[in-house]
Amino acid sequence: MEEQKQETQPVLSLVERAEAAVKAIKEQNDRHEELVKKEEENRAKQMLGGTTDAGQTPEKPKEETPKEYKDRIEREARAGKK
């Protein structure tokens, strides 16, 4: 009888450890599912959110100084000769 008790004790502890592992894995899977849902919601909001130009002043193009204009024209002329 004593042998039977000793043999069942390790088996029970093995089963208990397996059940604990299953429980931990299930908890992690549930948490992962929640995180995936939140990320999907955030991506959808980001995609639908977009941006608009309302209320913004348009950027004015930078004016060239006479020297910058001369340099640009010379560069373009040199590039055309090659």
Phi, psi and omega in degrees: 000321181296324178297321180296318180296319180293323180289323182285331181299309178296325180295317179296318181293326177294316178295317179297318178296321179295319178296320178296320178295318179298317180297316180296318179295319179297318178297318179295320178296318178297316180296318179297318178300318178298316180295321179295317178299316180297319180294320177298318178297317180296319179295319179297316178298319181295318180293320182280335183297306180058190177223156177229164179262006183300133176080000180259144176274137180292147179287136178276138177294144181289133178277137178279142172281162178304323180293316179298322179296313180300315180297318180295316180297318178296318178298317180295322180294317179295322180292327180286333181285332184288000000 
